[in-house]
Amino acid sequence: MIIGKDKVASLPGIGMLGLAAALAQNQYIMLGSFDLRATPKHWVWSPPGFQMGGAVPKISQTGATSLATGARVDSYDGSYMTFQVAFTDKDEADAFKAYCVANAKETDIALFIRNQNWYYRIWGIVLKPITISNSPLDYTFYQYEVICYLYSPYTYYTPPHTWRGNNCSLPKDSSLIANLGHYDAPFESLKVTCHYTALGGHVEDLALSVGEQSLTLADVALSEEIWELKADNSLLETYEDLITSITQFNQDTVRTGTPTYSSGEILLDNAAAAYYILSGPNQAKWPVKMTADLSLDAGGATGLAYVEISSDGISWSTALTQADFETGVVEYVLPDTEYLTDIYVRFRNASGTTGKYLRIKSIKFEVTRWVEDGALPLFPLGHSRAAILGGDINSSVDILAKFRSIQHLV
């Protein structure tokens, strides 16, 4: 609400509040999808206006023998932003309360203050009712202190710089990317889809490069495998074969025996096997998640069907047997695959009876890998280029990346 001279005159005792609102009339204030720019129905006022808290190191004197010499830097307090908002309209106040309750924790919404290009990332919101003590009409308002808990004390630039490319031959350079912030920063997200080509085969030595820094994402990528790098030092590997033919299966597996294809299924006969290699060099953070439709024909005389794992393709251990298979598409977790770099996953039919098939109707692997702290290539302040590297000029990838500058807004 923009309180001009006429409004101040009509509300005795509200002069300071009206002046504060008037001064705020040009501020750009957005909390997620809720527009808090001043209107006749609501306004954010100051003083105290927006106040930052936390995000500074605590000083510890634990174990000190002398208070004069025992200070040291300890952990940081969480960061938060507070401000006050007043509503003259009950329906709008109720809508704002409902919005804050819906985003009370583990959300990820934006808070814009003064500038529509820089925003804070909000983790959660706390709302407290307050009164405006210098106004005799405060009972007619709906007034709240809003506490926004932040993911970090930094602000992020929007819109991000986006890098897109389809069927790109490697190496592939980006256009110039501008870092407008205060800090060197990595890509906010990077997704590379690796194609299998007749000339280049699988993409090998897939890497991200920025300036003099580079990071290997995968030694060898499977057909249409997606490698997604995130700024939290995680790397997500996703592979899927919907098995509409045997072509992709033959491209991506090492086989013994002769797997066949029939009516949307890969069939492994007696003693046949096939394995995938989920590529390093980055270690798996969690066990492999496998989503698959698996079954074994009834009537096998001996043995079972197996899903086996290995770190080298030589020594194998059992992850699942036929007894673990469930009907239809099911999510399985492959034990003891965390901390591995190359992860071999083998499907083997040891039923002992010819004509009793291990059937694979669909297969999907998801592996969350971690990147060593400090290994993510960073964009320095100014303008730089990134590049996706690969071992063969005939290799082909799709690229989707976003870079967002980071600033300390004061």
Buried (B, 14 or more C-beta within 10 A) or exposed (E): BBBEEEBBEEBEEBBBBBBBBBEBEEBBBBBBEBEBBBBEBBBBBBEEBBEBBBBEEEEEEEEEEEEEEEEEEEEEEBBBBBBBBBBBBEEBBEEBBEBBEEBEEEBEBBBBBEEEBBBBBBBBBBBEEEEBEEBEEBEEBBBBBBBBBBBBBBBBBEEBBEBEBEEBBBEBEBEEBBBBBBBBBBBBBBBBBBBBBEEBBBBBBBBBBBEEBEBBBBBBBBBBBBBBBBBEBBBBBBBBBEBEEBEBBEBBBEBEBEBEBEEEBBBBBBBBBBBBBBBBEBBBBBBBBBBBBBBBBEEBEEBBBBBBBBBEEEEBEEBBBBEBBEEEEEEBEBEEBBEBBBBBBBBBBBBEBEEBBBBBBBBBBBBBBBBEEEBBBBBEBEEBBBBBBBBBEBBBBBBBBBBBBBBEBE
